[in-house]
């Protein structure tokens, strides 16, 4: 495991060069809770938005983000349907037999005052993928054009966070039910 910023960035660069993107997981304090945030770094280098997933267990979030990231890179996801309005945005329902919505959160995350490369808890929103933006800046790419998509998932009853009746306290990917299985 890298012990310095330079070795971390070298490892990040090697992985993005080899695989197209990499994932970074970080625990984030949100209120009184510690929330896992996993996001991609490198998709934007290829002209695609970065993905972020918050609140899911790392063991489940990582393979889901890899699968969705690969589909985006292979043009198997039509990003033209992505919207900042979650009710209107596209749904991907064939990953892990769970429906996921891709929601453009670029403007809402930037509104919290995040600054790339400066992980100051007072300035960065808890879910901002600042390393993805910092990656672009280090490679002299357009970091201002960075788009960020939230990979949203429903509660165990299949209700998304913005829908009435969602049980926010149960938003844990381990509790998700497959669309093919009956909901109890």
GROMACS elastic network, one bead per residue, 0.5 to 0.9 nm:
[ bonds ]
;  ai    aj funct       b0    kb
    1     7     6  0.88078   500
    1     8     6  0.81225   500
    2     5     6  0.77319   500
    2     6     6  0.83776   500
    2     7     6  0.53308   500
    2     8     6  0.51994   500
    2     9     6  0.88422   500
    2    11     6  0.76510   500
    3     6     6  0.85284   500
    3     7     6  0.67604   500
    3     8     6  0.71541   500
    4     7     6  0.53278   500
    4     8     6  0.61644   500
    4     9     6  0.86316   500
    5     8     6  0.50478   500
    5     9     6  0.61399   500
    5    10     6  0.85521   500
    6     9     6  0.51429   500
    6    10     6  0.60756   500
    6    11     6  0.85795   500
    7    11     6  0.60614   500
    7    12     6  0.84294   500
    8    11     6  0.51682   500
    8    12     6  0.60895   500
    8    13     6  0.85927   500
    9    13     6  0.60063   500
    9    14     6  0.85158   500
    9   135     6  0.81714   500
   10    13     6  0.50908   500
   10    14     6  0.61555   500
   10    15     6  0.86113   500
   11    14     6  0.51415   500
   11    15     6  0.61634   500
   11    16     6  0.86046   500
   12    15     6  0.52492   500
   12    16     6  0.61628   500
   12    17     6  0.85311   500
   12    21     6  0.86595   500
   12    22     6  0.71775   500
   12    41     6  0.82340   500
   12    42     6  0.88955   500
   12   135     6  0.86566   500
   13    16     6  0.51978   500
   13    17     6  0.60136   500
   13    18     6  0.85099   500
   13    21     6  0.89966   500
   13    42     6  0.86401   500
   13   135     6  0.84618   500
   14    17     6  0.50916   500
   14    18     6  0.60660   500
   14    19     6  0.84777   500
   15    18     6  0.50579   500
   15    19     6  0.57702   500
   15    20     6  0.73585   500
   15    21     6  0.67991   500
   15    22     6  0.62564   500
   16    19     6  0.52818   500
   16    22     6  0.58145   500
   16    41     6  0.75530   500
   16    42     6  0.58072   500
   16    43     6  0.85044   500
   16    45     6  0.89593   500
   17    20     6  0.57393   500
   17    21     6  0.75643   500
   17    42     6  0.86632   500
   18    21     6  0.81275   500
   19    22     6  0.71955   500
   20    41     6  0.88985   500
   20    42     6  0.63126   500
   20    43     6  0.66981   500
   20    45     6  0.83935   500
   20    46     6  0.78685   500
   20    70     6  0.86417   500
   20    73     6  0.82762   500
   21    40     6  0.64658   500
   21    41     6  0.54888   500
   21    43     6  0.54998   500
   21    44     6  0.87241   500
   21    45     6  0.85314   500
   21    66     6  0.87282   500
   21    69     6  0.79837   500
   21    70     6  0.89665   500
   22    39     6  0.83418   500
   22    40     6  0.55924   500
   22    41     6  0.53320   500
   22    42     6  0.65433   500
   22    43     6  0.83852   500
   22    66     6  0.82448   500
   23    38     6  0.66735   500
   23    39     6  0.55278   500
   23    41     6  0.61065   500
   23    42     6  0.88646   500
   23    62     6  0.72111   500
   23    65     6  0.79814   500
   23    66     6  0.78861   500
   24    37     6  0.82231   500
   24    38     6  0.55846   500
   24    39     6  0.54822   500
   24    40     6  0.63543   500
   24    41     6  0.72956   500
   24    62     6  0.89136   500
   24   129     6  0.87930   500
   24   131     6  0.85072   500
   25    36     6  0.69378   500
   25    37     6  0.56880   500
   25    39     6  0.65835   500
   25    40     6  0.89893   500
   25    58     6  0.72057   500
   25    62     6  0.84360   500
   26    35     6  0.84089   500
   26    36     6  0.59385   500
   26    37     6  0.53714   500
   26    38     6  0.64009   500
   26    39     6  0.87594   500
   27    34     6  0.62145   500
   27    35     6  0.55846   500
   27    37     6  0.60412   500
   27    38     6  0.85940   500
   28    33     6  0.82297   500
   28    34     6  0.54438   500
   28    35     6  0.51312   500
   28    36     6  0.61198   500
   28    37     6  0.67193   500
   28   126     6  0.60870   500
   28   127     6  0.75984   500
   29    32     6  0.68372   500
   29    33     6  0.57407   500
   29    35     6  0.61004   500
   29    36     6  0.87322   500
   29   126     6  0.70503   500
   30    33     6  0.53073   500
   30    34     6  0.60206   500
   30    35     6  0.65009   500
   30   126     6  0.66025   500
   31    34     6  0.80129   500
   34    55     6  0.88739   500
   35    54     6  0.67688   500
   35    55     6  0.53493   500
   35    56     6  0.79937   500
   35    57     6  0.87855   500
   35   126     6  0.89797   500
   36    53     6  0.82645   500
   36    54     6  0.57908   500
   36    55     6  0.53615   500
   36    56     6  0.63890   500
   36    57     6  0.65903   500
   36    58     6  0.66992   500
   37    52     6  0.70689   500
   37    53     6  0.58054   500
   37    55     6  0.64820   500
   37    56     6  0.75886   500
   37    57     6  0.88209   500
   37    58     6  0.80163   500
   37    61     6  0.88838   500
   37   126     6  0.85131   500
   37   127     6  0.64935   500
   37   128     6  0.89904   500
   37   129     6  0.87489   500
   38    51     6  0.83201   500
   38    52     6  0.57616   500
   38    53     6  0.53468   500
   38    54     6  0.64114   500
   38    55     6  0.88172   500
   38    56     6  0.83828   500
   38    58     6  0.71520   500
   38    61     6  0.69383   500
   38    62     6  0.72022   500
   38    65     6  0.82631   500
   38   127     6  0.88578   500
   38   129     6  0.85299   500
   39    50     6  0.71763   500
   39    51     6  0.54430   500
   39    53     6  0.62609   500
   39    54     6  0.85329   500
   39    62     6  0.86836   500
   39    65     6  0.77238   500
   39   129     6  0.64642   500
   39   132     6  0.82191   500
   40    43     6  0.68700   500
   40    50     6  0.55317   500
   40    51     6  0.53903   500
   40    52     6  0.66202   500
   40    65     6  0.75786   500
   40    66     6  0.84546   500
   40    69     6  0.79592   500
   40   129     6  0.80817   500
   40   132     6  0.70548   500
   41    44     6  0.74354   500
   41    45     6  0.85363   500
   41    50     6  0.65707   500
   41    51     6  0.82707   500
   41   129     6  0.82996   500
   41   131     6  0.71403   500
   41   133     6  0.82409   500
   41   135     6  0.73448   500
   42    45     6  0.51596   500
   42    46     6  0.71970   500
   42    48     6  0.86757   500
   42    50     6  0.73765   500
   42   132     6  0.68254   500
   42   135     6  0.75700   500
   42   136     6  0.80649   500
   43    46     6  0.54581   500
   43    47     6  0.67419   500
   43    48     6  0.52468   500
   43    49     6  0.61860   500
   43    50     6  0.55820   500
   43    51     6  0.82763   500
   43    69     6  0.74440   500
   43    72     6  0.86622   500
   43    73     6  0.76564   500
   43   132     6  0.88452   500
   44    49     6  0.53376   500
   44    50     6  0.59449   500
   44   132     6  0.80867   500
   44   133     6  0.88517   500
   44   136     6  0.77913   500
   44   143     6  0.87723   500
   44   145     6  0.88648   500
   44   146     6  0.66358   500
   44   147     6  0.77008   500
   45    48     6  0.72386   500
   45   135     6  0.88848   500
   45   136     6  0.70579   500
   45   141     6  0.76122   500
   46    49     6  0.88496   500
   46    73     6  0.79235   500
   47   146     6  0.89240   500
   48    72     6  0.74977   500
   48    73     6  0.75780   500
   48    79     6  0.87438   500
   48   146     6  0.85332   500
   48   147     6  0.76421   500
   49    72     6  0.89609   500
   49    79     6  0.89528   500
   49   104     6  0.88625   500
   49   146     6  0.65986   500
   49   148     6  0.53421   500
   49   149     6  0.64148   500
   50    69     6  0.83984   500
   50   129     6  0.84921   500
   50   132     6  0.74766   500
   50   146     6  0.75614   500
   50   147     6  0.62701   500
   50   149     6  0.61384   500
   50   150     6  0.86338   500
   51    65     6  0.72049   500
   51    68     6  0.86380   500
   51    69     6  0.75617   500
   51   102     6  0.84877   500
   51   129     6  0.88203   500
   51   147     6  0.87045   500
   51   148     6  0.58399   500
   51   150     6  0.58486   500
   51   151     6  0.66075   500
   52    65     6  0.80761   500
   52   127     6  0.78453   500
   52   128     6  0.83606   500
   52   129     6  0.73268   500
   52   148     6  0.70641   500
   52   149     6  0.61885   500
   52   151     6  0.60537   500
   52   152     6  0.88956   500
   53    56     6  0.68844   500
   53    61     6  0.69955   500
   53    65     6  0.78807   500
   53   127     6  0.85226   500
   53   149     6  0.86407   500
   53   150     6  0.57874   500
   53   151     6  0.51937   500
   53   152     6  0.68530   500
   53   153     6  0.88706   500
   54    57     6  0.86499   500
   54    61     6  0.86028   500
   54   127     6  0.70704   500
   54   150     6  0.80740   500
   54   151     6  0.81176   500
   54   152     6  0.82018   500
   55    58     6  0.87786   500
   55    61     6  0.89547   500
   55   171     6  0.70271   500
   55   172     6  0.65720   500
   55   173     6  0.80409   500
   56    59     6  0.84046   500
   56    60     6  0.68853   500
   56    61     6  0.58181   500
   56   153     6  0.87564   500
   56   171     6  0.75430   500
   56   172     6  0.54293   500
   56   173     6  0.52305   500
   56   174     6  0.78582   500
   57    60     6  0.55649   500
   57    61     6  0.60322   500
   57    62     6  0.86550   500
   57   172     6  0.69034   500
   57   173     6  0.64135   500
   57   174     6  0.71992   500
   58    62     6  0.59287   500
   58    63     6  0.89326   500
   59    62     6  0.59803   500
   59    63     6  0.74811   500
   60    63     6  0.61430   500
   60    64     6  0.65811   500
   60    65     6  0.89257   500
   60   173     6  0.67919   500
   60   174     6  0.74297   500
   61    64     6  0.52323   500
   61    65     6  0.60696   500
   61    66     6  0.85569   500
   61   173     6  0.78496   500
   62    65     6  0.53341   500
   62    66     6  0.61766   500
   62    67     6  0.86805   500
   63    67     6  0.60923   500
   63    68     6  0.85968   500
   64    67     6  0.51736   500
   64    68     6  0.61862   500
   64    69     6  0.84143   500
   64    95     6  0.68275   500
   64    96     6  0.73424   500
   65    68     6  0.51211   500
   65    69     6  0.57773   500
   65    70     6  0.83914   500
   65   151     6  0.80721   500
   66    69     6  0.50646   500
   66    70     6  0.60652   500
   66    71     6  0.85589   500
   67    70     6  0.52186   500
   67    71     6  0.62250   500
   67    72     6  0.86823   500
   67    95     6  0.74278   500
   68    71     6  0.50458   500
   68    72     6  0.61929   500
   68    73     6  0.86735   500
   68    77     6  0.80843   500
   68    92     6  0.86298   500
   68    95     6  0.77860   500
   69    72     6  0.51082   500
   69    73     6  0.62509   500
   69    74     6  0.86206   500
   70    73     6  0.50528   500
   70    74     6  0.60621   500
   70    75     6  0.85229   500
   70    76     6  0.84269   500
   71    74     6  0.50255   500
   71    75     6  0.60564   500
   71    77     6  0.59048   500
   72    75     6  0.50570   500
   72    76     6  0.58423   500
   72    77     6  0.52182   500
   72    78     6  0.78194   500
   72    79     6  0.78469   500
   73    76     6  0.76385   500
   73    77     6  0.84372   500
   74    77     6  0.79634   500
   75    78     6  0.68684   500
   75    79     6  0.86054   500
   77    80     6  0.88415   500
   77    92     6  0.81943   500
   78    81     6  0.62189   500
   78    82     6  0.79630   500
   78    90     6  0.82909   500
   79    82     6  0.53662   500
   79    83     6  0.89440   500
   79    90     6  0.80571   500
   79   102     6  0.87715   500
   80    83     6  0.82759   500
   80    90     6  0.87663   500
   81    88     6  0.80333   500
   81    89     6  0.58655   500
   81    90     6  0.53670   500
   81    91     6  0.89783   500
   81   102     6  0.89641   500
   82    85     6  0.85083   500
   82    86     6  0.85326   500
   82    88     6  0.77995   500
   82    90     6  0.55019   500
   82    91     6  0.88403   500
   82   101     6  0.86854   500
   82   102     6  0.62073   500
   82   103     6  0.61280   500
   82   104     6  0.64156   500
   82   149     6  0.83185   500
   83    86     6  0.65802   500
   83    87     6  0.84997   500
   83    88     6  0.62876   500
   83    90     6  0.75836   500
   83   102     6  0.77906   500
   83   103     6  0.57100   500
   83   104     6  0.54265   500
   83   105     6  0.86472   500
   84    87     6  0.87893   500
   84    88     6  0.80314   500
   84    89     6  0.71183   500
   84   102     6  0.88952   500
   84   103     6  0.54422   500
   84   105     6  0.60667   500
   84   106     6  0.82357   500
   84   107     6  0.84802   500
   84   108     6  0.88412   500
   84   149     6  0.87682   500
   85    88     6  0.54771   500
   85    89     6  0.62257   500
   85   103     6  0.69062   500
   85   104     6  0.77171   500
   86    89     6  0.50822   500
   86    90     6  0.81472   500
   86   101     6  0.71933   500
   86   102     6  0.76523   500
   86   103     6  0.55169   500
   86   104     6  0.81371   500
   86   152     6  0.88087   500
   86   162     6  0.75012   500
   87    90     6  0.85701   500
   87   101     6  0.89573   500
   87   103     6  0.89943   500
   87   162     6  0.80698   500
   87   163     6  0.85744   500
   88   103     6  0.88824   500
   89   101     6  0.66603   500
   89   102     6  0.63659   500
   89   103     6  0.60371   500
   89   104     6  0.82598   500
   90   100     6  0.85086   500
   90   101     6  0.58389   500
   90   102     6  0.60258   500
   90   103     6  0.78007   500
   91    99     6  0.64472   500
   91   100     6  0.55400   500
   91   102     6  0.65352   500
   92    95     6  0.69656   500
   92    98     6  0.81880   500
   92    99     6  0.56985   500
   92   100     6  0.51310   500
   92   101     6  0.61820   500
   92   102     6  0.77634   500
   93    96     6  0.81200   500
   93    97     6  0.63632   500
   93    98     6  0.55952   500
   93   100     6  0.60178   500
   93   101     6  0.84220   500
   93   179     6  0.83508   500
   94    97     6  0.52512   500
   94    98     6  0.66231   500
   94    99     6  0.70107   500
   94   100     6  0.86600   500
   95    98     6  0.60633   500
   95    99     6  0.73759   500
   95   100     6  0.78799   500
   96    99     6  0.83984   500
   96   178     6  0.75571   500
   97   177     6  0.79787   500
   97   179     6  0.59648   500
   97   180     6  0.72394   500
   98   153     6  0.76832   500
   98   154     6  0.83223   500
   98   158     6  0.86338   500
   98   176     6  0.71163   500
   98   177     6  0.69833   500
   98   178     6  0.53873   500
   98   179     6  0.61227   500
   99   152     6  0.86422   500
   99   153     6  0.65824   500
   99   154     6  0.74040   500
   99   158     6  0.80808   500
   99   178     6  0.84394   500
   99   179     6  0.75938   500
  100   151     6  0.62762   500
  100   152     6  0.55061   500
  100   154     6  0.75326   500
  101   150     6  0.78167   500
  101   151     6  0.57804   500
  101   152     6  0.50790   500
  101   153     6  0.66074   500
  101   154     6  0.89575   500
  101   160     6  0.87836   500
  102   149     6  0.58342   500
  102   150     6  0.56565   500
  102   152     6  0.63785   500
  103   148     6  0.83890   500
  103   149     6  0.52448   500
  103   150     6  0.51023   500
  103   151     6  0.66405   500
  103   152     6  0.71992   500
  104   107     6  0.79168   500
  104   108     6  0.86421   500
  104   147     6  0.73211   500
  104   148     6  0.59754   500
  104   150     6  0.63315   500
  105   108     6  0.52806   500
  105   109     6  0.59781   500
  105   110     6  0.84381   500
  105   147     6  0.78395   500
  105   148     6  0.57259   500
  105   149     6  0.56249   500
  105   150     6  0.61994   500
  106   109     6  0.54813   500
  106   110     6  0.61883   500
  106   111     6  0.86297   500
  106   146     6  0.76517   500
  106   147     6  0.53677   500
  106   149     6  0.69740   500
  106   150     6  0.88731   500
  107   110     6  0.51254   500
  107   111     6  0.60557   500
  107   147     6  0.86017   500
  107   148     6  0.86031   500
  108   111     6  0.51135   500
  108   112     6  0.70425   500
  109   112     6  0.56850   500
  109   113     6  0.77907   500
  109   114     6  0.73561   500
  109   125     6  0.68325   500
  109   127     6  0.74398   500
  109   128     6  0.60627   500
  109   148     6  0.83269   500
  110   113     6  0.57741   500
  110   114     6  0.58497   500
  110   115     6  0.84368   500
  110   125     6  0.82527   500
  110   128     6  0.78229   500
  111   114     6  0.75671   500
  111   125     6  0.86788   500
  112   123     6  0.75150   500
  112   124     6  0.68021   500
  112   125     6  0.54111   500
  112   126     6  0.89921   500
  112   128     6  0.87326   500
  113   122     6  0.88842   500
  113   123     6  0.55721   500
  113   124     6  0.59743   500
  113   125     6  0.68324   500
  114   118     6  0.83403   500
  114   119     6  0.85608   500
  114   120     6  0.88417   500
  114   123     6  0.55835   500
  114   125     6  0.58930   500
  114   128     6  0.66702   500
  114   129     6  0.89543   500
  114   130     6  0.73588   500
  115   118     6  0.59356   500
  115   119     6  0.77710   500
  115   120     6  0.86190   500
  115   123     6  0.69169   500
  115   124     6  0.64437   500
  115   130     6  0.70214   500
  115   133     6  0.88825   500
  116   119     6  0.76583   500
  116   124     6  0.85935   500
  116   129     6  0.84193   500
  116   131     6  0.68451   500
  116   132     6  0.83209   500
  116   133     6  0.58355   500
  116   134     6  0.52896   500
  116   137     6  0.85491   500
  117   130     6  0.61960   500
  117   131     6  0.65413   500
  117   133     6  0.78755   500
  117   134     6  0.54473   500
  117   135     6  0.88913   500
  118   123     6  0.82306   500
  118   124     6  0.79846   500
  118   130     6  0.79440   500
  119   122     6  0.86884   500
  119   123     6  0.76409   500
  119   124     6  0.64838   500
  119   130     6  0.77287   500
  120   123     6  0.54393   500
  120   124     6  0.60527   500
  121   124     6  0.54978   500
  121   125     6  0.74602   500
  121   126     6  0.77206   500
  122   125     6  0.79984   500
  124   127     6  0.80526   500
  124   128     6  0.66288   500
  124   130     6  0.81789   500
  125   128     6  0.55237   500
  126   129     6  0.88645   500
  127   130     6  0.88742   500
  128   131     6  0.87211   500
  128   148     6  0.88969   500
  129   132     6  0.56439   500
  129   133     6  0.70543   500
  129   134     6  0.89704   500
  129   148     6  0.83393   500
  130   133     6  0.52144   500
  130   134     6  0.60462   500
  130   135     6  0.85099   500
  131   135     6  0.59065   500
  131   136     6  0.86844   500
  132   135     6  0.50973   500
  132   136     6  0.66481   500
  132   137     6  0.89225   500
  132   143     6  0.86656   500
  132   146     6  0.85142   500
  133   136     6  0.52690   500
  133   137     6  0.64191   500
  133   138     6  0.87748   500
  133   142     6  0.89159   500
  133   143     6  0.55090   500
  133   144     6  0.81599   500
  133   146     6  0.68778   500
  134   137     6  0.50163   500
  134   138     6  0.61266   500
  134   139     6  0.86921   500
  134   143     6  0.75546   500
  135   138     6  0.52089   500
  135   139     6  0.64681   500
  135   140     6  0.87834   500
  135   141     6  0.85558   500
  135   143     6  0.83332   500
  136   139     6  0.52253   500
  136   140     6  0.61951   500
  136   142     6  0.64899   500
  136   143     6  0.53094   500
  136   146     6  0.85277   500
  137   141     6  0.57540   500
  137   142     6  0.70228   500
  137   143     6  0.57567   500
  138   141     6  0.76470   500
  139   142     6  0.89376   500
  140   143     6  0.81426   500
  141   144     6  0.88273   500
  142   145     6  0.57106   500
  142   146     6  0.73108   500
  143   146     6  0.53674   500
  144   147     6  0.87366   500
  152   160     6  0.74962   500
  152   161     6  0.80892   500
  153   158     6  0.82663   500
  153   159     6  0.83856   500
  153   160     6  0.62305   500
  153   161     6  0.78939   500
  153   171     6  0.77299   500
  153   172     6  0.87350   500
  153   173     6  0.75987   500
  153   176     6  0.84824   500
  154   157     6  0.73032   500
  154   161     6  0.65678   500
  154   166     6  0.77362   500
  154   167     6  0.88823   500
  154   171     6  0.67047   500
  154   172     6  0.86477   500
  154   173     6  0.83688   500
  154   176     6  0.73883   500
  155   158     6  0.53625   500
  155   159     6  0.54018   500
  155   160     6  0.62774   500
  155   161     6  0.75310   500
  155   166     6  0.63536   500
  155   167     6  0.60920   500
  155   168     6  0.70345   500
  155   169     6  0.85462   500
  155   170     6  0.58576   500
  155   172     6  0.70857   500
  155   173     6  0.80079   500
  155   175     6  0.75796   500
  155   176     6  0.65243   500
  155   177     6  0.86950   500
  156   159     6  0.74163   500
  156   167     6  0.82180   500
  156   170     6  0.69438   500
  156   171     6  0.72632   500
  156   172     6  0.80407   500
  156   173     6  0.83219   500
  156   174     6  0.89695   500
  156   175     6  0.56015   500
  156   177     6  0.58406   500
  156   183     6  0.79763   500
  157   160     6  0.89169   500
  157   166     6  0.79978   500
  157   167     6  0.84115   500
  157   176     6  0.78640   500
  157   177     6  0.75234   500
  157   183     6  0.65571   500
  157   184     6  0.81142   500
  158   166     6  0.83144   500
  158   176     6  0.77518   500
  158   177     6  0.76012   500
  158   179     6  0.82868   500
  158   183     6  0.85017   500
  159   162     6  0.82814   500
  159   163     6  0.62379   500
  159   164     6  0.77845   500
  159   165     6  0.69760   500
  159   166     6  0.51895   500
  159   167     6  0.78221   500
  160   163     6  0.53985   500
  160   164     6  0.83145   500
  160   165     6  0.86908   500
  160   166     6  0.60501   500
  160   167     6  0.86937   500
  160   168     6  0.88458   500
  160   171     6  0.89026   500
  161   164     6  0.78893   500
  161   165     6  0.84830   500
  161   166     6  0.54902   500
  161   167     6  0.76076   500
  161   168     6  0.65126   500
  161   171     6  0.82424   500
  162   165     6  0.89466   500
  162   166     6  0.74105   500
  163   166     6  0.59982   500
  166   169     6  0.87898   500
  166   170     6  0.85397   500
  166   171     6  0.85798   500
  167   170     6  0.54380   500
  167   171     6  0.68165   500
  168   171     6  0.52984   500
  168   172     6  0.88588   500
  169   172     6  0.80690   500
  170   173     6  0.87771   500
  170   175     6  0.74823   500
  171   174     6  0.87519   500
  171   175     6  0.76272   500
  171   176     6  0.82046   500
  172   175     6  0.55939   500
  172   176     6  0.70097   500
  173   176     6  0.52056   500
  173   177     6  0.88424   500
  174   177     6  0.85929   500
  177   180     6  0.81587   500
  177   181     6  0.66468   500
  177   182     6  0.79358   500
  177   183     6  0.69114   500
  178   181     6  0.52808   500
  178   182     6  0.79870   500
  178   183     6  0.85285   500
  179   182     6  0.74847   500
  179   183     6  0.83828   500
